[in-house]
Amino acid sequence: MLRLKKLLAGFVFAAVLVAIPALAQEGGHEKSAESHEEGNLEIWKWANFAILAAVLGWLIAKNAGPLLVARSAEIREGLAAGEKAKAEADARAAAVDARLAGLEKTVAEMNAEAAQEREREAARIRQETQNELARMKRHAEMEIDSAGKLARLEVKHHAAKLALDLAEQKVRARMSPASEKVLLDRFVNELSSTAIEARQ
């Protein structure tokens, strides 16, 4: 920027140097005696112009070339930085898209796995429930069977007791003191003969 200001100042200075002899020449046209001087002035004007052109050319060659090269390099660097930033942004966007696509796939896989796990758990619970119901049914059948056997035994026991009581009542009703004495004697004889056989 400083070089550009110096270049503009050089142009303004050169324009002032060119304008001064031109203004001086306008005033000298009216005098014919001064026509000779006018020729000399014309030579100085061309000399000033040549010096000015040389100075301007030197300033332009010295400052404009490196200025344009530097500006061109800045523009190229800016374009390269922009391309690099664009490439990085595209890479980040692609990475984010890949993660999002992977995330959707992962979520879908997790949902499918959760559904399968729910199905397996439901099947396991159904199987355990059926096994428990079958076990409870077997247990109830065993208890019913056991209770039935016990009830039958009690009924048989009660029936036997009733039969014995009834038989005792019938025997007592038919027995007289004489028949009791005969039965008692027979029983004592059987015991005596059993004891004698046991001793031999």
Contacts in CASP RR format, 6 or more apart in sequence:
PFRMAT RR
TARGET T0000
AUTHOR 0000-0000-0000
METHOD contacts of the structure
MODEL  1
MLRLKKLLAGFVFAAVLVAIPALAQEGGHEKSAESHEEGNLEIWKWANFA
ILAAVLGWLIAKNAGPLLVARSAEIREGLAAGEKAKAEADARAAAVDARL
AGLEKTVAEMNAEAAQEREREAARIRQETQNELARMKRHAEMEIDSAGKL
ARLEVKHHAAKLALDLAEQKVRARMSPASEKVLLDRFVNELSSTAIEARQ
3 63 0 8 1.000
3 66 0 8 1.000
3 67 0 8 1.000
4 63 0 8 1.000
4 67 0 8 1.000
6 59 0 8 1.000
6 63 0 8 1.000
7 59 0 8 1.000
7 60 0 8 1.000
7 63 0 8 1.000
7 64 0 8 1.000
7 67 0 8 1.000
10 55 0 8 1.000
10 56 0 8 1.000
10 59 0 8 1.000
11 56 0 8 1.000
14 52 0 8 1.000
14 55 0 8 1.000
14 56 0 8 1.000
17 48 0 8 1.000
17 52 0 8 1.000
18 45 0 8 1.000
18 48 0 8 1.000
18 49 0 8 1.000
18 52 0 8 1.000
21 41 0 8 1.000
21 44 0 8 1.000
21 45 0 8 1.000
21 48 0 8 1.000
22 45 0 8 1.000
24 41 0 8 1.000
25 38 0 8 1.000
25 41 0 8 1.000
25 42 0 8 1.000
25 45 0 8 1.000
28 34 0 8 1.000
28 38 0 8 1.000
29 38 0 8 1.000
175 183 0 8 1.000
END
